[in-house]
Amino acid sequence: MSKTMTNRFDPKVGLVLGGLPVVIFILIGFRDLGVLGSLAVTYALIGWLMARQWDIWRDRGGSIVTTWAVLLVVPVLGSGLFGVHDGLSLTNDQAFALRLLVLGVGYAAAGIGVEMGRAAEK
């Protein structure tokens, strides 16, 4: 995919990805505007950043990529799945939204790191 094609594609991916969790939560009746807004911004950022640097995200060839992928997955999934646990005084909807937010922030931070690394290369 050419860079100009990717640039036109970036905002659309971010908007779709950002809106998806919000639509799902509205459909199930969850109405906390702070959480919904945070989810929308976080997932829109993830979509935009991943679309901008898709060549980095899809590359599975080198051992460095595998190492960084593991180091990304373990704390992000661990925090989302085990940090937000049933012992907290949350409804099921609140716990699910918080898990998605933790996962989203982790992947958004990774996307920002990729952008920073690419900018430092130039």
Secondary structure, DSSP 8 states (H G I E B T S, - for coil): --HHHHHHHHHHHHHHHHHHHHHHHHHTT---HHHHHHHHHHHHHHHHHHHHTHHHHH---SHHHHHHHHHHHHHHHHIIIIIS-TTSS--HHHHHHHHHHHHHHHHHHHHHHHHHHHHHH-
